[in-house]
Amino acid sequence: MDFNENFIYGCSAIGAGLAVIAGIGPGVGQGIAAGHGAAAVGRNPGARSEIMSTMLLGQAVAETTGLYGLLVAMLLMFVKPFKG
């Protein structure tokens, strides 16, 4: 293993760490959405099912960003293109 491979492995580890940080945004966004959804149900309990379904759909869409970050991190850590 020479310098170039070690350098690329190190950069891959740093990139994986940065990709996992992408999970912070969806977590914060989902918490805010859940809080506003609970407040909306508190103001209008009759519209509970409509509010909850819209909130859950929005959270599912927001979660894809975190999952893509996790996928990129796993690819960077476990796919070694120079391993012969």
C-alpha distances in whole Angstrom, upper triangle without the diagonal:
4,7,8,6,7,10,11,11,13,15,16,17,19,20,21,23,25,26,27,29,31,33,35,37,38,39,41,43,44,45,47,48,49,51,53,54,55,57,59,59,61,63,64,64,65,62,60,58,58,56,54,53,52,50,48,47,46,44,42,42,40,38,36,34,33,32,30,28,27,26,24,23,22,20,18,17,17,16,13,13,9,9,11
4,6,6,6,9,10,11,13,15,16,17,19,20,21,23,25,26,28,30,31,33,35,37,39,40,41,43,44,46,48,49,50,52,54,54,56,58,59,60,62,64,65,65,66,63,61,60,59,57,55,54,53,51,49,48,47,45,43,42,41,39,37,35,34,33,31,29,28,27,25,23,23,22,19,18,19,18,14,14,11,12,13
4,6,5,6,9,10,10,12,14,15,17,18,20,21,23,24,26,27,29,32,33,35,37,38,39,41,42,44,46,47,48,50,52,53,54,56,57,59,60,62,63,63,65,62,59,58,58,56,54,53,52,50,48,47,45,43,42,41,39,38,36,33,32,32,30,28,27,27,24,22,23,21,18,18,19,19,15,15,12,14,16
4,6,5,6,9,10,11,12,14,15,16,18,20,21,22,24,26,27,30,32,33,35,36,38,39,41,42,44,45,47,48,50,51,53,54,55,57,59,60,61,61,63,60,57,56,55,53,52,51,49,47,46,45,43,41,40,39,37,35,33,31,30,30,27,25,25,24,21,20,21,19,16,17,18,16,13,12,10,13,15
4,5,5,6,9,10,10,12,14,15,16,19,20,21,23,25,26,28,30,32,33,34,36,38,39,41,42,43,45,47,48,49,51,53,54,55,57,59,59,59,61,58,55,54,53,52,50,49,47,46,44,43,41,39,38,37,35,33,31,29,28,28,25,23,23,22,19,18,18,16,13,14,14,13,10,10,7,9,12
4,5,5,6,9,10,11,12,14,15,17,19,20,21,23,25,27,29,31,32,33,35,37,38,39,41,43,44,45,47,48,50,52,53,54,56,58,59,58,60,57,55,54,53,51,49,48,47,45,43,43,41,39,38,37,35,33,31,29,28,27,25,23,23,22,19,18,18,17,14,13,14,14,11,12,10,11,14
4,5,5,6,9,10,11,12,14,16,17,18,20,22,23,26,27,29,31,32,33,35,37,38,40,41,42,44,46,47,48,50,51,53,54,56,57,57,59,56,54,53,52,50,48,47,46,44,42,41,40,38,37,35,34,32,30,28,27,27,24,22,22,22,19,17,18,17,13,14,16,15,13,13,12,14,17
4,5,5,6,9,10,10,12,14,15,16,18,20,21,24,26,27,29,30,32,33,34,36,38,39,40,42,44,45,46,48,49,51,53,54,55,55,57,53,51,50,49,47,45,44,43,41,40,39,37,35,34,33,31,29,27,25,24,24,21,19,19,19,15,14,15,13,10,11,13,12,10,10,9,12,15
4,5,5,6,9,10,10,13,14,15,17,19,20,22,24,26,28,29,31,32,33,35,37,38,39,41,43,43,45,47,48,49,51,53,54,54,55,52,50,49,48,46,44,43,42,40,38,38,36,34,33,32,30,28,26,24,23,22,20,18,18,17,14,13,13,12,9,8,10,10,8,10,9,11,14
4,5,5,6,9,10,11,13,14,16,17,19,21,23,25,27,27,29,31,32,33,35,37,38,40,41,42,44,46,47,48,50,52,53,53,55,52,49,49,48,46,44,43,42,40,38,38,36,34,33,32,30,28,27,24,23,23,21,18,18,18,15,13,14,14,10,10,13,13,12,14,13,14,18
4,5,5,6,8,10,11,12,14,16,17,20,21,23,25,26,27,29,30,32,33,35,36,38,39,41,42,44,45,47,48,50,51,51,53,50,48,47,46,44,42,41,40,38,36,36,34,32,31,30,27,26,24,22,21,21,19,16,16,17,13,12,14,13,9,10,13,13,12,13,14,16,19
4,5,5,6,9,10,10,12,14,16,18,20,22,23,24,26,27,29,30,32,33,34,36,38,39,41,42,43,45,47,48,49,49,51,48,45,44,44,42,40,39,38,35,34,33,31,29,28,27,25,23,22,20,18,18,16,13,13,13,10,8,10,9,5,6,10,10,9,11,12,14,18
4,5,5,6,9,10,11,13,15,16,18,21,22,23,25,26,27,29,31,32,33,35,37,38,39,41,42,43,45,47,48,48,50,47,44,44,43,41,39,38,37,35,33,33,31,29,28,27,25,23,22,20,18,18,16,13,13,14,11,8,10,10,7,6,10,11,11,14,15,16,19
4,5,5,6,9,10,11,13,15,17,19,21,21,23,25,26,27,29,31,32,33,35,36,38,40,41,42,44,46,47,47,49,46,44,43,42,40,38,38,36,34,33,32,30,28,28,27,24,23,22,19,17,18,17,13,14,15,12,9,12,13,9,10,13,14,15,17,18,19,23
4,5,5,6,9,10,11,14,16,17,19,20,22,23,24,26,28,29,30,32,34,35,36,38,39,41,42,44,45,45,47,44,42,41,40,38,36,35,34,32,30,30,28,26,25,24,22,20,19,16,15,15,13,10,11,12,9,7,10,10,7,9,12,13,14,15,17,19,22
4,5,5,6,9,10,12,14,16,17,18,20,22,23,24,26,27,29,30,32,33,35,37,38,39,41,43,43,43,45,42,40,39,38,36,34,33,32,30,28,28,26,24,23,22,20,18,17,15,13,13,12,8,8,9,7,4,7,8,6,7,10,12,13,15,17,18,22
4,5,5,7,9,11,12,15,16,17,18,20,22,23,25,26,27,29,31,32,33,35,36,38,39,41,42,42,44,41,39,38,38,35,33,33,32,29,28,28,26,23,23,23,20,18,18,15,13,14,13,10,10,12,10,7,10,12,10,9,13,15,16,19,20,21,25
4,5,5,7,10,11,13,15,16,17,19,20,22,23,25,26,28,29,30,32,34,35,36,38,40,41,41,43,40,38,37,36,34,32,32,30,28,27,27,24,22,22,21,18,17,16,13,12,14,12,9,10,12,10,8,12,13,11,12,15,17,18,20,22,23,27
4,5,5,8,10,11,13,14,16,17,19,20,22,23,24,26,28,29,31,32,33,35,37,38,39,39,41,38,36,35,34,32,30,29,28,26,24,24,22,20,19,18,16,14,13,10,9,10,9,5,7,9,6,6,9,10,9,11,14,15,17,19,21,22,26
4,5,6,8,10,11,12,14,16,17,18,20,21,22,24,26,27,28,30,32,33,34,36,37,37,39,36,34,33,33,30,28,28,27,24,23,23,21,18,18,18,15,13,13,10,8,9,9,6,6,9,8,6,9,12,11,11,14,16,18,21,23,24,27
4,5,6,8,10,11,12,14,15,16,18,20,21,22,24,26,27,29,30,32,33,35,36,36,38,35,33,33,32,29,28,28,26,24,23,23,20,18,18,18,15,13,14,11,9,11,11,8,9,12,11,10,13,15,14,15,18,20,22,24,26,27,31
4,5,6,8,9,11,12,13,15,17,18,19,21,22,23,25,27,28,30,31,33,34,34,36,33,31,30,29,27,25,25,23,21,20,20,17,15,15,14,11,10,11,7,6,9,9,6,8,11,10,10,13,15,14,16,18,20,22,24,27,28,31
4,6,6,6,9,10,11,13,15,16,17,19,20,21,23,25,26,27,29,31,32,32,33,31,28,28,27,25,23,23,22,19,18,18,16,13,13,13,10,8,10,7,4,8,9,7,8,11,12,11,13,16,16,17,19,21,24,26,28,29,32
4,6,5,6,9,10,11,12,14,16,17,19,20,21,23,24,26,27,29,30,31,33,30,28,28,27,24,23,23,22,19,18,19,16,14,15,15,11,10,12,10,8,11,13,10,11,15,15,14,17,19,19,20,22,24,27,29,31,32,35
4,5,5,6,9,10,11,12,14,16,17,18,20,21,22,24,26,27,28,29,31,28,26,26,25,22,21,21,19,16,16,17,14,12,13,12,9,9,11,8,8,11,12,11,13,16,16,16,19,20,20,22,24,26,28,30,33,34,37
4,5,5,6,8,10,10,12,14,15,16,18,20,21,22,24,25,26,27,28,25,23,23,22,19,18,18,16,13,13,13,11,8,10,9,6,6,8,7,6,9,11,11,12,15,16,16,18,20,21,22,24,25,28,30,33,34,37
4,5,5,6,9,10,11,12,14,15,17,18,20,21,23,25,26,26,28,25,23,23,22,19,18,18,17,14,13,15,12,9,11,12,9,8,11,10,8,11,14,13,13,16,18,17,19,22,22,23,25,27,30,32,35,35,38
4,6,5,6,9,10,11,12,14,15,17,18,20,21,23,24,25,27,25,22,23,22,19,18,19,18,14,15,16,13,11,13,14,10,11,14,12,11,14,16,15,16,19,20,20,22,25,25,25,28,30,32,34,37,38,41
4,5,5,6,9,10,11,12,14,15,16,18,20,21,22,23,25,22,20,21,19,16,15,16,14,11,12,13,10,8,11,11,7,9,12,11,11,14,16,15,17,20,21,21,23,25,26,27,29,30,33,35,38,39,42
4,5,5,6,8,10,10,12,14,15,16,18,20,21,21,23,20,18,18,17,14,13,14,12,9,9,11,8,6,9,10,7,8,12,12,11,14,16,16,17,20,21,21,23,25,26,27,29,30,34,36,39,39,42
4,5,5,6,9,10,11,12,14,15,17,19,20,20,23,20,18,19,19,15,14,16,15,11,11,14,12,9,12,14,11,11,15,15,14,17,19,19,19,22,24,23,25,28,28,29,31,33,36,38,41,41,45
4,5,5,6,8,10,11,12,14,15,17,18,19,22,19,17,18,18,14,14,16,14,10,12,14,11,10,14,14,12,13,17,16,16,19,21,20,22,24,25,25,28,30,30,31,33,35,38,40,43,43,47
4,5,5,6,9,10,10,12,14,15,16,17,19,16,14,15,14,11,10,12,10,7,9,11,8,7,11,12,10,12,15,15,16,18,20,20,22,24,26,26,28,30,31,32,34,35,38,40,43,44,47
4,6,5,6,9,10,10,12,14,15,15,17,15,13,14,14,10,9,11,11,7,9,11,10,8,12,14,12,13,17,17,17,19,22,22,22,25,27,27,28,31,32,33,34,36,39,41,44,45,48
4,5,5,6,9,10,11,13,14,15,18,16,14,16,16,12,11,14,13,10,12,15,13,12,16,17,15,16,20,20,20,22,24,24,25,28,29,29,31,34,34,35,37,39,42,44,47,47,51
4,5,5,6,9,10,11,12,13,16,14,12,14,14,10,11,13,12,9,12,14,12,12,16,17,15,17,20,21,21,23,25,26,27,29,31,31,33,35,36,37,39,40,43,45,48,49,52
4,5,5,6,9,10,10,11,13,11,9,11,10,7,7,10,9,6,9,12,11,11,14,16,15,17,20,21,21,23,25,26,27,29,31,31,33,35,36,37,39,40,43,45,48,49,52
4,5,5,6,9,10,10,13,11,9,12,12,9,9,12,12,10,12,15,14,14,17,19,18,19,22,23,23,25,28,28,28,31,33,33,34,37,38,39,40,42,45,47,50,51,54
4,5,5,6,9,10,13,12,11,14,14,10,11,15,14,12,15,17,16,16,20,21,20,21,25,25,25,27,30,30,31,33,35,35,37,39,40,41,43,45,48,50,53,53,56
4,5,5,6,8,10,9,8,11,11,7,9,13,12,10,14,16,15,16,19,20,20,21,25,25,26,28,30,31,32,34,36,36,38,40,41,42,44,45,48,50,53,54,57
4,5,5,5,8,7,5,9,10,7,8,12,12,11,13,16,16,16,19,21,21,22,25,27,27,28,31,32,32,35,37,37,38,41,42,43,44,46,49,51,54,54,58
4,6,6,9,10,9,12,13,11,12,15,16,14,17,20,19,19,22,24,23,25,28,29,29,31,34,34,35,37,39,39,41,43,44,45,46,48,51,53,57,57,60
4,6,9,9,10,13,13,11,13,17,16,15,18,21,20,21,24,25,25,27,30,30,31,33,35,36,37,39,41,41,43,45,46,47,48,50,53,55,58,59,62
4,5,6,7,11,11,9,12,15,15,15,17,19,19,21,23,25,25,27,29,31,31,33,35,36,37,39,41,42,43,45,47,47,49,50,54,55,59,59,62
4,5,5,9,10,9,11,14,15,15,17,19,20,20,23,25,25,26,29,31,31,32,35,36,37,38,41,41,42,45,46,47,48,50,53,55,58,58,61
4,6,8,9,10,11,13,15,15,17,19,20,21,23,25,26,27,30,32,32,34,36,37,38,40,42,43,44,46,48,48,49,51,54,56,59,60,62
4,6,6,6,9,10,11,12,14,16,17,18,20,22,23,24,27,29,29,30,33,34,35,36,39,40,41,43,44,45,46,48,51,53,56,57,59
4,6,5,6,9,10,10,12,14,15,16,18,20,21,22,25,27,27,28,31,32,32,34,37,37,38,40,42,43,44,45,49,51,54,54,57
4,6,5,6,9,10,11,12,14,15,16,18,20,21,23,26,26,27,29,31,31,32,35,36,37,39,41,42,42,43,47,49,52,52,55
4,6,5,6,9,10,11,12,14,16,17,19,20,22,24,25,26,28,30,31,32,34,36,36,38,40,41,42,43,47,48,52,52,55
4,6,5,6,9,10,11,12,14,16,16,18,21,22,23,24,27,28,29,31,33,34,35,37,38,40,41,42,45,47,50,51,53
4,5,5,6,9,10,10,12,14,15,16,19,21,21,22,25,26,27,28,31,32,32,34,36,37,38,39,43,45,48,48,51
4,5,5,6,9,10,11,12,14,15,17,20,21,21,23,25,26,27,29,31,31,33,35,36,37,38,41,43,46,47,49
4,6,5,6,9,10,11,12,14,16,18,20,20,22,24,25,26,28,30,31,32,34,36,36,37,41,42,46,46,49
4,5,5,6,9,10,11,12,15,16,17,19,21,22,23,25,27,28,29,31,32,34,35,36,39,41,44,45,48
4,5,5,6,9,10,10,13,15,16,16,19,20,21,22,25,26,26,28,30,31,32,33,37,39,42,42,45
4,5,5,6,9,10,11,14,15,16,17,20,20,21,24,25,26,27,30,31,32,32,36,37,41,41,44
4,5,5,6,9,10,12,14,15,16,18,19,21,22,24,25,27,28,30,31,32,35,37,40,41,44
4,5,5,6,9,11,11,12,15,16,17,18,20,22,23,25,26,27,29,30,33,35,38,39,42
4,5,5,7,10,10,11,13,15,15,16,19,20,21,22,25,26,27,28,31,33,36,36,39
4,5,6,8,10,10,12,14,15,16,18,20,21,22,24,25,26,27,30,32,35,36,39
4,5,6,8,9,11,12,14,15,17,18,20,21,22,24,25,26,30,31,34,35,38
4,5,5,6,9,10,11,12,14,16,17,19,20,21,23,24,27,29,32,33,36
4,5,5,6,9,10,10,12,14,15,16,18,20,21,21,25,26,30,30,33
4,5,5,6,9,10,11,12,14,15,17,19,20,21,24,25,28,29,32
4,5,5,6,9,10,11,12,14,15,17,18,20,23,24,28,28,31
4,5,5,6,9,10,10,12,14,15,16,17,21,23,26,26,29
4,5,5,6,9,10,11,12,14,15,16,19,20,24,24,27
4,5,5,6,9,10,11,12,14,15,18,20,23,24,27
4,5,5,6,9,10,11,12,14,17,19,22,22,25
4,5,5,6,9,10,11,11,15,16,20,20,23
4,5,5,6,9,10,10,13,15,18,19,22
4,5,5,6,9,10,13,15,17,18,21
4,5,5,6,8,11,14,16,16,19
4,6,5,5,9,10,14,14,17
4,6,6,8,10,12,13,17
4,6,8,11,13,13,16
4,6,9,12,11,14
4,6,9,9,12
4,6,6,9
4,6,8
4,6
4
